[in-house]
Structure formats: structure tokens, C-alpha cells
Amino acid sequence: MAKSSVVTILSTAAPGQAPAIAKMLVERRLVACVNIQPVRSIYRWKGRTLDEGESLMIMKSRKENTDAVIAAIKKEHSYEVPEIIVLPVIAGYAPYLDWVRREAGPA
């Protein structure tokens, strides 16, 4: 396993909005890829308990792209306070990590 400068970024969005956000991030080369999965979220918001369907976006990128990815998601997102969580990838399959670095880098 190779050490990594790669991060995984998690965010949720309305099901119809996630593909547009994902395509924008990939086309701008801010992330290498985005997996989109349907999820059910139960949470408190403004004093109410909500139970809603959302799309979970699992994004792979370079650590140095983190601020740009967060800014791009916030700009396009419909939520007042979108979930955006960045997790370090501490190790992984070297060829895959190299691909992420190439695809989420300068054109």
C-alpha cells in the first residue's frame, strides 16, 4: 500500500441535484470521481426532526483541492448548511491513488 495525499469528501444533496454537482466537480478537475448513492437521512433542523431521501456523494480528490471543492459545493448547493466532510486517505492501492492525483489536478 502507498501513502497518500488523497482525500475522500462526503456530501449529501437532494437526489436531483447530486449529478449536476458531481459533473461540475469532475469537469473542473477538482475531484477525480464521484460515487452517488441514495440514502435516508434522519436529522434535526430548526427544531424539527426530518426524515428525507437524499443522495450521498463520495468524492475522491487531492488534499490541496479541499478548499476549492468546499467552495464549489457551497456555491451550487441548495441547502442552507450542506454536509461537507473531508476524510484523509491514509493508504491505498498505488495505481488508483496515482490516477486520483492525475485526474484531480491541473489540466
C-alpha positions in Angstrom: 0.0 0.0 0.0 1.2 3.5 -0.8 0.9 6.5 1.4 -1.4 9.2 0.2 -2.2 12.9 -0.3 -5.6 11.9 -1.4 -8.8 12.7 0.5 -12.4 11.4 0.4 -15.0 14.1 0.6 -18.6 13.3 1.7 -21.6 15.4 1.0 -25.3 14.9 0.7 -27.7 16.7 -1.7 -31.2 16.5 -3.0 -31.4 13.4 -5.3 -32.0 15.6 -8.4 -29.1 17.9 -7.6 -26.3 15.5 -6.9 -25.5 14.5 -10.5 -25.1 18.2 -11.6 -22.8 18.9 -8.6 -20.7 15.7 -9.4 -20.3 16.5 -13.1 -19.3 20.1 -12.3 -16.6 19.0 -9.9 -15.2 16.3 -12.3 -15.3 18.6 -15.3 -13.4 21.3 -13.3 -10.9 18.6 -12.3 -11.5 19.4 -8.6 -12.2 15.7 -8.0 -11.3 12.5 -9.9 -14.7 10.8 -9.4 -17.9 10.9 -7.5 -20.0 7.9 -6.4 -23.6 8.8 -5.8 -25.8 6.6 -3.6 -29.4 7.0 -2.4 -29.6 7.4 1.4 -32.2 8.0 4.0 -31.3 10.8 6.4 -33.0 11.4 9.7 -31.9 14.6 11.4 -32.9 17.7 13.4 -33.2 21.0 11.6 -34.6 24.2 13.0 -36.3 22.4 15.9 -37.9 19.7 13.8 -37.0 16.0 13.2 -36.9 15.3 9.5 -36.8 12.0 7.6 -35.8 12.5 3.9 -34.3 10.8 1.0 -31.0 12.3 -0.2 -28.1 11.4 -2.4 -24.7 10.7 -0.7 -21.8 11.9 -2.8 -18.5 10.1 -2.2 -15.7 12.1 -3.9 -12.0 11.4 -4.3 -9.6 14.3 -4.7 -6.2 15.7 -3.8 -5.8 17.2 -0.3 -4.8 20.6 -1.8 -8.1 20.8 -3.7 -10.2 20.7 -0.4 -10.9 24.4 -0.1 -11.8 24.7 -3.8 -14.1 21.7 -3.6 -15.9 23.0 -0.5 -16.4 26.5 -2.1 -17.7 24.9 -5.3 -20.2 22.7 -3.5 -21.4 25.6 -1.3 -21.9 27.8 -4.4 -24.0 25.2 -6.2 -25.8 23.5 -3.3 -29.4 24.2 -2.5 -29.1 23.5 1.3 -28.5 26.4 3.7 -25.9 24.3 5.5 -24.7 21.4 3.3 -22.9 18.5 4.8 -19.3 18.6 3.5 -16.8 16.3 5.4 -13.2 15.7 4.3 -11.5 12.4 5.4 -7.9 11.6 4.8 -7.0 8.5 2.8 -4.0 7.2 4.8 -3.1 4.5 2.3 -4.4 2.6 -0.7 -3.6 0.9 -3.9 -0.8 3.0 -5.5 -2.1 2.9 -9.1 -5.5 4.1 -8.0 -4.1 6.9 -5.8 -1.9 8.0 -8.7 -4.9 8.1 -11.0 -6.8 10.2 -8.5 -3.9 12.7 -8.3 -3.7 12.9 -12.1 -7.4 13.4 -12.7 -8.0 15.8 -9.8 -5.1 18.0 -10.9 -4.3 20.8 -13.3 -5.4 20.1 -16.9 
